[in-house]
């Protein structure tokens, strides 16, 4: 675990970012600036994460410790009232969860996690959110280098949005043709993504993903930026997941950042714990 000294020396208290006017910019240039200013790391520790969770079924407040090794694994340790509740180990291929309260566990791909949050997720998406970087939600090779994305300015912020947004807007203007054309598009084509970036530091301020096919939306707002390793890193994230069946909200506050090397990502499953089948 990272040393307290490094955490203190590498972080500053949250401060207001300078107001900068967004000026017209090409998609390629915007992507280059976002990449230059993204938070890059080999290892990352966030020692203190306070999380408030609410859904139509329950409410909970808990603390999280996060440790990550880039492109390899993310370990999330969860506690409540200083009592260990569980651990989640994310890798590019799997999700492993141990529940210390109910004495059970499951090992799965990202299907259950996506179903629980009512939105598709994978390791690359979660890692990009941690890095405060741009990413493509669609599992389409053309989108991995953002060839289908457009750059624009909205509310004095730079926006990267999936090209499908414009195409569907044109279809909606031609109601007599829209229904026929939409039937030729698969579900993924109806998932629209918008990312909002601050023109002062090109940090990701907001992420909006709209699944028009299933009337589901994911909205993340990043705020309270703190300087970590000479980059602006959000100290708070507010998340909202909406679907016809469920409304989920999470409010997260973070502190205690470090990029010191991590030597252990341990997650042990006691022999007597029951395995849960989630699929």
C-alpha positions as a printed Julia matrix, in Angstrom:
279×3 Matrix{Float64}:
   0.0     0.0     0.0
   1.26    3.47   -0.84
   3.1     5.47    1.73
   1.25    8.29    3.44
   4.11   10.69    2.63
   3.74   10.12   -1.1
  -0.01   10.52   -0.92
   0.38   13.85    0.87
   3.13   15.16   -1.41
   1.37   14.19   -4.65
  -2.05   15.71   -3.84
  -3.34   19.2    -3.32
  -6.64   20.34   -1.96
  -9.49   20.76   -4.47
  -9.48   24.11   -6.24
 -11.55   25.92   -8.82
 -10.31   25.51  -12.4
  -9.7    28.6   -14.5
 -12.5    29.56  -16.86
 -11.37   29.16  -20.47
 -13.46   29.72  -23.57
 -13.83   26.64  -25.76
 -12.84   27.38  -29.35
 -13.61   25.29  -32.47
 -11.3    22.3   -32.71
 -11.0    19.24  -34.95
 -11.84   15.79  -33.62
  -8.24   14.59  -34.02
  -6.81   17.6   -32.22
  -9.32   17.26  -29.4
  -8.47   13.58  -28.99
  -4.76   14.43  -28.9
  -5.24   17.04  -26.16
  -7.44   14.67  -24.14
  -4.82   11.93  -24.39
  -2.03   14.33  -23.36
  -3.93   15.46  -20.3
  -5.41   12.1   -19.23
  -4.24   10.68  -15.92
  -1.71    7.99  -16.86
  -0.36    5.52  -14.32
   1.34    2.18  -13.91
  -0.08    1.78  -10.4
  -2.78    3.75   -8.62
  -4.03    3.66   -5.04
  -7.03    5.62   -3.77
  -7.01    5.02   -0.04
 -10.26    6.68    0.99
 -13.43    6.51   -1.09
 -16.7     7.37    0.64
 -19.69    6.03   -1.28
 -23.41    6.58   -0.82
 -25.56    4.17   -2.81
 -29.31    4.2    -3.32
 -31.77    2.27   -5.47
 -35.48    1.51   -5.4
 -34.66   -1.49   -3.2
 -32.05   -0.25   -0.75
 -29.74    2.45    0.53
 -26.23    2.05    1.88
 -23.15    4.03    2.85
 -19.73    2.4     2.82
 -16.01    3.0     2.39
 -13.81    1.74   -0.43
 -10.1     1.3    -1.0
  -9.01    0.96   -4.63
  -5.75   -0.43   -6.02
  -5.08   -0.68   -9.75
  -2.36   -1.92  -12.06
  -2.79   -0.54  -15.54
  -4.19   -2.98  -18.14
  -3.97   -5.81  -15.62
  -6.25   -5.64  -12.55
  -8.3    -3.46  -10.24
  -8.9    -4.46   -6.61
 -11.75   -2.85   -4.68
 -12.01   -3.44   -0.92
 -15.34   -2.52    0.7
 -15.99   -1.88    4.39
 -18.77   -0.5     6.58
 -18.2     0.88   10.08
 -14.59   -0.38    9.73
 -15.85   -3.94    9.2
 -14.73   -5.67    5.98
 -17.76   -6.3     3.77
 -16.27   -7.66    0.59
 -13.67   -7.47   -2.15
 -13.96   -7.24   -5.92
 -11.1    -8.14   -8.25
 -11.5    -6.97  -11.84
  -9.33   -8.25  -14.66
  -9.8    -7.85  -18.42
 -11.64  -11.18  -18.53
 -13.34  -11.67  -15.18
 -15.02  -10.29  -12.07
 -14.31  -12.05   -8.77
 -16.37  -11.02   -5.72
 -16.09  -12.24   -2.12
 -18.8   -11.34    0.42
 -17.42  -11.59    3.96
 -20.79  -10.94    5.6
 -22.81  -13.65    3.83
 -19.77  -15.92    3.4
 -20.18  -16.45   -0.32
 -18.53  -15.52   -3.6
 -18.91  -15.55   -7.36
 -16.6   -15.55  -10.36
 -18.03  -14.3   -13.63
 -17.41  -12.18  -16.7
 -18.96   -8.69  -16.72
 -22.51   -9.9   -17.42
 -23.77   -9.78  -13.82
 -22.17   -6.42  -13.06
 -23.66   -4.96  -16.25
 -27.06   -6.4   -15.41
 -26.92   -5.06  -11.84
 -26.16   -1.54  -13.1
 -28.52   -1.83  -16.06
 -25.73   -0.78  -18.44
 -22.99   -2.66  -20.29
 -19.53   -2.48  -18.71
 -16.14   -4.07  -19.28
 -12.63   -3.71  -17.87
 -11.52   -1.16  -20.48
 -14.49    1.08  -19.73
 -13.91    0.99  -15.97
 -10.18    1.65  -16.43
 -10.89    4.63  -18.69
 -13.23    6.09  -16.07
 -10.51    5.68  -13.44
  -8.03    7.39  -15.81
 -10.51   10.22  -16.52
  -9.9     9.47  -20.21
 -12.0     9.24  -23.34
 -13.29    5.82  -24.36
 -15.77    4.24  -26.72
 -18.67    2.46  -25.1
 -19.61    0.56  -28.28
 -17.87   -2.74  -28.92
 -17.07   -1.78  -32.49
 -13.49   -1.87  -33.89
 -14.16    1.38  -35.76
 -14.92    3.15  -32.49
 -11.76    2.11  -30.66
  -9.84    4.89  -32.43
 -12.9     7.19  -32.44
 -13.29    7.27  -36.23
 -17.06    7.47  -35.82
 -16.97   10.3   -33.25
 -17.45   14.03  -33.81
 -16.15   17.01  -31.84
 -18.34   20.0   -30.99
 -18.84   22.67  -28.33
 -21.78   22.63  -25.93
 -22.22   24.9   -22.87
 -18.61   26.06  -23.29
 -17.3    22.5   -23.03
 -15.7    20.31  -25.64
 -17.88   17.35  -26.52
 -17.03   14.05  -28.18
 -20.17   12.33  -29.37
 -20.84    9.19  -31.33
 -21.63    9.86  -34.97
 -24.84    7.87  -34.67
 -26.33   10.79  -32.74
 -26.34   12.97  -35.83
 -27.56   10.21  -38.1
 -30.5     9.4   -35.84
 -31.4    13.08  -35.57
 -31.71   13.23  -39.33
 -33.86   10.11  -39.29
 -36.17   11.62  -36.7
 -36.71   14.6   -39.0
 -37.97   12.24  -41.68
 -40.6    10.26  -39.8
 -41.81    8.48  -42.9
 -38.36    6.91  -43.41
 -37.16    6.58  -39.83
 -39.04    3.42  -38.87
 -37.81    1.52  -41.91
 -34.22    2.67  -41.46
 -34.12    2.0   -37.72
 -35.18   -1.59  -38.26
 -31.94   -2.11  -40.18
 -29.85   -0.98  -37.21
 -28.87   -3.34  -34.42
 -29.28   -2.5   -30.73
 -25.71   -1.23  -30.41
 -26.32    1.38  -33.11
 -28.96    2.91  -30.86
 -26.59    3.43  -27.95
 -25.49    7.06  -28.01
 -22.47    8.42  -26.13
 -21.41   11.96  -25.23
 -18.29   12.97  -23.3
 -17.83   16.53  -22.0
 -14.3    17.94  -21.44
 -13.2    21.09  -19.63
 -11.43   23.47  -22.07
  -9.01   24.53  -19.29
  -7.44   21.11  -18.73
  -9.25   18.73  -21.13
 -10.37   16.62  -18.16
 -13.53   14.54  -18.5
 -16.32   16.42  -16.7
 -19.32   14.37  -17.7
 -20.16   11.09  -19.41
 -23.61   10.41  -20.84
 -24.61    7.08  -22.4
 -28.15    6.73  -23.71
 -29.57    3.36  -24.73
 -32.54    4.47  -26.8
 -33.56    0.92  -27.62
 -34.16   -0.03  -23.97
 -34.75    3.46  -22.52
 -31.69    3.21  -20.27
 -29.28    6.0   -19.38
 -26.0     6.29  -17.51
 -24.85    9.75  -16.41
 -21.56   10.42  -14.59
 -20.46   13.86  -13.4
 -16.84   14.45  -12.28
 -15.96   17.38   -9.98
 -13.75   18.67   -7.12
 -10.51   18.28   -9.08
  -7.3    17.63   -7.17
  -3.74   17.76   -8.49
  -2.2    14.28   -8.6
   1.16   13.77  -10.33
   0.77   17.18  -12.04
  -2.59   16.2   -13.52
  -6.08   17.27  -12.46
  -7.94   14.29  -11.01
 -11.6    14.34   -9.89
 -12.18   14.14   -6.16
 -15.87   13.35   -6.59
 -18.08   11.38   -8.97
 -21.86   11.33   -9.07
 -23.44    8.48  -10.99
 -27.01    7.89  -12.04
 -28.33    4.79  -13.81
 -31.89    4.96  -15.06
 -34.09    2.33  -16.68
 -37.83    1.59  -16.7
 -37.21   -1.01  -13.98
 -34.67    0.73  -11.76
 -33.09    3.98  -10.65
 -29.63    3.73   -9.1
 -27.6     6.63   -7.69
 -24.07    6.7    -6.29
 -22.21    9.64   -4.79
 -18.47    9.13   -4.38
 -15.84   11.26   -2.61
 -12.17   10.34   -2.97
  -8.86   11.22   -1.29
  -5.47    9.7    -0.48
  -4.08    9.21   -3.98
  -0.76    7.51   -4.72
   1.06    6.08   -7.75
   3.62    4.08   -5.77
   4.19    0.48   -6.87
   1.68   -2.02   -5.46
   3.05   -5.44   -4.52
  -0.16   -7.25   -3.58
  -3.65   -7.61   -5.05
  -4.74  -10.41   -2.76
  -8.27  -11.75   -2.7
  -8.7   -15.04   -0.87
 -11.8   -17.22   -0.9
 -12.15  -19.36    2.24
 -12.91  -23.01    1.52
 -16.22  -22.99    3.4
 -17.67  -20.06    1.43
 -20.58  -20.88   -0.86
 -20.27  -20.18   -4.56
 -23.13  -18.19   -6.07
 -24.24  -18.89   -9.62
 -25.04  -15.54  -11.2
 -25.7   -16.82  -14.73
